[in-house]
Amino acid sequence: MSVPQTWFITGVSSGFGRELAAQVLAGDNRVVGTLRNEAQRAAFDALAPSLAHGVLLDVTDEHAVQQAVEETVAKYGAIDVLVNNAGYGLEGAVEETSLAQARHQFDVNFFGALALIKAVLPGMRARRSGHIVNITSVGGLLAYPGIGLYNASKHALEGLTDSLAQEVAHLGIRVIAIEPGPFRTNWAGSSMVRAETRIDDYQASAGAMREALAQRNGRQAGDPARAAAAIMRVVASDAPPRRLVLGTSGFKQVGENLGARQSELARWADVSLGADFPPGE
């Protein structure tokens, strides 16, 4: 019989976070889930009164993040699994997006995750065990017109995940990037933030992406419940992947992109290799 775990999951009011929390709770594990208002917190606690514990938290508040982690450890003894799920999309061409919007995108999607990682690492190092799961995106491996700042924030989280995984592997800590493609969540709908400016010259690129996201919203093939099951499967694995793409569309796009990059690398090999000093110099 497995020992119940304590999971700390950010952003459990809907989407991946909600589905994952429900499945973790169904396995008789504790979930400390972060939410943004009291009504959401009460609804979350009601899912499993003895196991679900909602916490009001703004992940951009470093002091509050540290306090939430310390209180969780004091109450339950340890955090076994951290899932950095909180985040949102920002739609708009690079030129259309204000620096304030760009900074807030990074504050939530990247620095919020970083703050939580730094808060849980001392305990995980002391125990020589733990999992850190960062929900990035296929958009952290690829890039699309019209969501460049979102892509940038997720690329940053991908890089952090990869480096951290190498730093802590010998300490018994597993670090995993989960990379969803299009899923049927609120990401492209009510959760999406849009640039305040619209520039006609970008209609054919960023504008086309905006329209495509709107048309696809609510009809994405990805199932959040199956994504949650996949996350639980990799956390339970004795040899989890460093990164895991989720969904048919994302899997296909990442595969095509890797092939295109390999072809471009080979096509420009003479230029790449010619940038070194000649042998012997």
Secondary structure, 3 states (H helix, E strand, C coil): CCCCCEEEECCCCCHHHHHHHHHHHHCCCEEEEEECCHHHHHHHHCCCCCCEEEEECCCCCHHHHHHHHHHHHHHHCCCCEEEECCCCCEEECCCCCCHHHHHHHHHHHHHHHHHHHHHHHHHHHHHCCEEEEEECCHHHCCCCCCEHHHHHHHHHHHHHHHHHHHHHHHHCEEEEEEEECCECCCCCCCCCEECCCCCHHHHHHHHHHHHHHHHHCCCCCECHHHHHHHHHHHHHCCCCCCEEEECHHHHHHHHHHHHHHHHHHHHCHHHHHCCCCCCCC
